[in-house]
Amino acid sequence: MRKALLIFSGCLVLALFLISLSYAHTPLCSCSDEGDGTILCEGGFSDGSSAAGVTMKVVGADGKVLIEGKMNEDSEFTFKKPEGPYKVIFDAGPGHAVEVPGEEITE
C-alpha cells in the first residue's frame, strides 16, 4: 500500500510540474504609437525569454498582409502606421500568437 501511495504521489508531482511548464512560456506583445507615424511593438515571453526573430505581421481589414518582418535583437519591431484599420500579429508558432488590434494602439 505504501509503495502505491509513493507512486501516486510521484505521478501527481510530475503532472503538476508539467502543467506549470505549459504556462511558463506565454507570449507577450504590446504596441504603442510613437507619434511620428510609426508604431513600436515590444515582445517577449512570460518566463523572460527573448522574442528576437519572432515573426511579426501587420494585416489589413481585408486580411491582406501589409507588412511582414521579425523582432530585432532587442525584441522590438517598428513599422510605418498604415492607413485604415489593421492589426498586428506576433506569431511565435502554434499556441504562441498574440493579436493587437490597431484601434488599441495609442501614444
C-alpha positions in Angstrom: 0.0 0.0 0.0 2.8 2.4 0.9 4.5 1.8 -2.4 1.3 2.6 -4.3 0.9 5.8 -2.4 4.5 6.8 -3.2 4.0 6.1 -6.9 0.7 8.1 -6.9 2.4 11.0 -5.1 5.3 11.0 -7.6 2.9 10.9 -10.6 0.9 13.8 -9.1 4.0 15.9 -8.5 5.2 15.2 -12.1 1.8 16.1 -13.5 1.8 19.4 -11.6 5.3 20.2 -12.8 4.3 19.5 -16.4 1.2 21.7 -16.1 3.3 24.6 -14.7 5.7 24.3 -17.6 2.9 24.7 -20.1 2.1 28.1 -18.6 5.7 29.3 -18.3 6.1 30.4 -21.8 3.2 32.7 -22.5 3.8 35.1 -25.4 3.6 38.9 -24.6 3.4 41.7 -27.1 2.4 45.4 -26.7 2.5 48.1 -29.3 2.5 51.9 -29.0 2.0 54.8 -31.4 5.3 56.7 -31.3 3.6 59.9 -32.5 5.8 60.2 -35.6 3.9 58.0 -37.9 5.5 54.8 -36.6 4.3 52.0 -34.4 6.7 50.3 -31.9 5.9 46.8 -30.8 7.8 45.1 -28.0 7.6 41.4 -27.3 8.8 38.6 -25.1 7.6 35.6 -23.1 6.4 35.3 -19.5 9.4 33.3 -18.5 11.7 36.2 -19.5 12.8 34.7 -22.9 13.7 37.0 -25.7 11.4 37.4 -28.7 14.2 38.1 -31.1 13.4 36.6 -34.5 9.7 36.1 -33.9 7.6 36.8 -37.0 5.5 39.9 -37.0 2.7 40.7 -39.4 0.6 43.8 -39.9 -2.7 42.7 -41.5 -5.3 45.0 -43.1 -9.1 44.7 -42.5 -9.3 42.6 -45.7 -6.9 40.0 -44.2 -4.1 41.0 -46.6 -0.6 41.2 -45.1 0.6 44.8 -45.3 3.9 44.5 -43.6 5.9 41.5 -42.5 9.1 41.3 -40.5 10.8 39.9 -37.4 11.5 41.2 -33.9 15.1 42.5 -33.7 17.7 41.5 -31.1 16.0 43.8 -28.6 12.7 42.1 -29.1 11.3 45.2 -30.9 9.5 45.7 -34.2 8.9 49.2 -35.7 6.8 49.9 -38.7 5.1 52.8 -40.5 1.5 53.1 -39.4 -0.8 52.0 -42.2 -3.9 54.0 -43.3 -7.2 52.4 -42.3 -7.9 49.6 -39.9 -5.2 47.0 -39.2 -4.0 44.5 -36.6 -0.5 43.4 -35.5 0.2 39.7 -35.1 3.1 38.4 -33.0 3.5 34.8 -34.3 5.9 32.6 -32.3 4.2 29.4 -33.6 1.1 27.4 -32.8 -0.4 28.4 -29.4 2.1 31.3 -29.2 0.4 34.1 -31.2 -0.8 37.5 -30.0 -3.1 39.8 -32.0 -3.1 43.5 -31.2 -5.9 45.4 -32.9 -4.8 48.8 -34.4 -7.5 50.7 -32.6 -6.0 49.6 -29.2 -2.5 51.1 -30.2 -2.2 54.5 -28.6 0.5 57.0 -27.8 
